[in-house]
């Protein structure tokens, strides 16, 4: 994190995130965490230990293997040991991140204990276990559900409001890993009604759908269609559409529209672009259609929405 460019405000930090050894490799001795805000966040050619990245404000764009993965308040990212990446805040906006990096022996102990413990936390998760790295997750973002939000709030409260002697760091890091695994297991329940029996098949389908969802997140301003998205997921269009809706509770087309509207809202507040320019910026071709759709989602036209929000900001200033 220290290697990232930009201006950083460190709200809290402990342990070790990572450090570079004499041979240029990335190593770390202890578990480490950082809660920090950044302006103009960017960095290239970074390398991480096993880590969990959560966004509390703004959007962080991670570039990994030629793909863009977005971390924000609605989705987080698990990065495996040795993952190389570039990172940049979207539109240069201020971002706040909560990041955890894990000691390899801690991971190994977690896997061993959880696999044979009373709770059987990792039952049927052999596809996420790796003999060398302890845990190995497919590279895609995960959705922030109520359980994840509660865990994040717990960590923030513990680190920001309690004295160090009142906080059990070991338990906090353990809770983060449990959160990741439970999040994955919870998502797999979406496949219960899809006539899928084998756990390995569920995991593979979830991986493909998540890759397509990340693709939508990175390209929603472009002219996406079902055929293209199903090819990204390596599924037939019918299978992809049905499984995507069942898993994420939204159709691909509606997700694209939702992302475009949210982007338009941000531009209306943070840029002096005309409605016509914003319409084109977010991927719509016709201003009148964009205006009607925006109003159906938000409850007011783009121009009225901009005026309302700016008046509210002036009143609270």
GIRAUR-V157161 format. One record per residue. N is the residue number from 0. RES is the residue in one letter. PHI is phi in whole degrees, -180 to 180 (* if undefined). PSI is psi in whole degrees, 0 to 359 (999 if undefined). Layout:
BEGIN
n	res	phi	psi
N	RES	PHI	PSI
N	RES	PHI	PSI
END
This chain:
BEGIN
n	res	phi	psi
0	X	*	321
1	X	-61	333
2	X	-78	350
3	X	-70	143
4	X	-82	156
5	X	116	179
6	X	-100	123
7	X	-115	139
8	X	-113	112
9	X	-89	112
10	X	-80	323
11	X	-164	150
12	X	-158	143
13	X	-160	158
14	X	67	210
15	X	-124	130
16	X	-80	301
17	X	-171	166
18	X	-152	157
19	X	-99	126
20	X	-84	182
21	X	-64	334
22	X	-89	1
23	X	91	1
24	X	-84	164
25	X	-99	127
26	X	-136	164
27	X	-156	144
28	X	-94	312
29	X	-112	164
30	X	-61	146
31	X	-142	153
32	X	-141	158
33	X	-149	132
34	X	-117	110
35	X	-149	155
36	X	-111	149
37	X	-138	146
38	X	-111	134
39	X	59	42
40	X	-62	127
41	X	-166	150
42	X	-167	151
43	X	-126	158
44	X	54	47
45	X	-90	160
46	X	-142	139
47	X	-124	157
48	X	-79	181
49	X	-60	124
50	X	-146	158
51	X	-123	125
52	X	-116	122
53	X	-120	137
54	X	-98	130
55	X	-105	339
56	X	-158	142
57	X	74	186
58	X	-126	126
59	X	-103	126
60	X	-99	115
61	X	-99	132
62	X	-109	112
63	X	-132	124
64	X	53	39
65	X	81	359
66	X	-110	151
67	X	-103	127
68	X	-119	127
69	X	-103	129
70	X	-112	125
71	X	-149	199
72	X	-70	345
73	X	-104	349
74	X	-153	149
75	X	-127	174
76	X	-133	134
77	X	-106	125
78	X	-115	131
79	X	-78	160
80	X	-56	132
81	X	88	0
82	X	-64	128
83	X	-100	139
84	X	-156	160
85	X	-111	153
86	X	-139	142
87	X	-156	138
88	X	-71	137
89	X	-69	129
90	X	60	18
91	X	69	14
92	X	-70	156
93	X	-68	136
94	X	-126	151
95	X	-126	130
96	X	-127	144
97	X	-118	114
98	X	-122	140
99	X	-124	132
100	X	-119	139
101	X	-115	141
102	X	-69	139
103	X	-62	321
104	X	-70	327
105	X	-64	317
106	X	-61	314
107	X	-61	317
108	X	-65	320
109	X	-62	314
110	X	-62	313
111	X	-63	312
112	X	-66	315
113	X	-69	326
114	X	-70	333
115	X	-119	9
116	X	-84	178
117	X	-65	326
118	X	-79	344
119	X	48	50
120	X	-58	322
121	X	-101	22
122	X	-60	137
123	X	66	18
124	X	-108	33
125	X	-63	337
126	X	-74	344
127	X	-101	3
128	X	-105	141
129	X	-136	128
130	X	-60	324
131	X	-83	317
132	X	-101	354
133	X	88	296
134	X	-133	139
135	X	-137	112
136	X	-107	146
137	X	-59	146
138	X	-86	93
139	X	-157	160
140	X	-76	157
141	X	-119	149
142	X	-80	142
143	X	-85	112
144	X	-103	187
145	X	-61	323
146	X	-66	318
147	X	-66	316
148	X	-59	319
149	X	-65	320
150	X	-66	317
151	X	-61	315
152	X	-63	322
153	X	-61	315
154	X	-66	314
155	X	-61	316
156	X	-63	317
157	X	-65	318
158	X	-81	333
159	X	-99	337
160	X	-117	345
161	X	-108	156
162	X	-72	151
163	X	-53	323
164	X	-71	347
165	X	-91	353
166	X	-107	129
167	X	-93	94
168	X	-60	322
169	X	-60	316
170	X	-67	323
171	X	-63	314
172	X	-66	324
173	X	-64	320
174	X	-64	324
175	X	-64	315
176	X	-66	319
177	X	-61	321
178	X	-60	316
179	X	-62	312
180	X	-67	317
181	X	-65	325
182	X	-61	315
183	X	-66	315
184	X	-65	322
185	X	-64	321
186	X	-64	325
187	X	-65	340
188	X	-65	340
189	X	-62	339
190	X	-92	4
191	X	-63	327
192	X	-96	15
193	X	-110	18
194	X	57	39
195	X	-111	121
196	X	-98	310
197	X	-72	132
198	X	-62	323
199	X	-63	326
200	X	-69	320
201	X	-61	315
202	X	-63	319
203	X	-67	319
204	X	-66	317
205	X	-61	319
206	X	-61	313
207	X	-65	318
208	X	-66	322
209	X	-68	323
210	X	-62	318
211	X	-66	322
212	X	-64	318
213	X	-65	325
214	X	-64	318
215	X	-62	317
216	X	-58	324
217	X	-85	339
218	X	-129	20
219	X	-65	341
220	X	-82	354
221	X	-93	175
222	X	-86	81
223	X	-84	149
224	X	-139	167
225	X	-63	324
226	X	-63	316
227	X	-65	316
228	X	-67	322
229	X	-67	328
230	X	-68	320
231	X	-59	320
232	X	-84	354
233	X	58	46
234	X	-136	162
235	X	-71	153
236	X	-55	317
237	X	-65	312
238	X	-62	317
239	X	-62	310
240	X	-61	315
241	X	-65	313
242	X	-70	322
243	X	-63	313
244	X	-65	318
245	X	-66	324
246	X	-80	314
247	X	-105	1
248	X	62	28
249	X	-159	146
250	X	-79	158
251	X	-56	318
252	X	-64	317
253	X	-68	328
254	X	-66	317
255	X	-59	314
256	X	-63	316
257	X	-59	314
258	X	-66	322
259	X	-65	318
260	X	-66	317
261	X	-64	322
262	X	-66	318
263	X	-62	319
264	X	-60	317
265	X	-65	317
266	X	-66	322
267	X	-62	325
268	X	-85	322
269	X	-105	352
270	X	-130	154
271	X	-95	27
272	X	-69	151
273	X	-72	163
274	X	-61	323
275	X	-61	315
276	X	-65	319
277	X	-67	321
278	X	-55	312
279	X	-71	323
280	X	-61	322
281	X	-92	359
282	X	108	3
283	X	-90	151
284	X	-100	330
285	X	-117	125
286	X	-65	319
287	X	-65	319
288	X	-66	319
289	X	-61	315
290	X	-62	315
291	X	-63	317
292	X	-67	318
293	X	-59	314
294	X	-64	324
295	X	-68	331
296	X	-86	318
297	X	-100	332
298	X	100	359
299	X	-154	162
300	X	-71	163
301	X	-55	316
302	X	-65	317
303	X	-67	319
304	X	-59	315
305	X	-60	316
306	X	-65	317
307	X	-63	312
308	X	-66	319
309	X	-67	325
310	X	-66	319
311	X	-64	320
312	X	-66	322
313	X	-67	323
314	X	-69	329
315	X	-91	352
316	X	-71	999
END
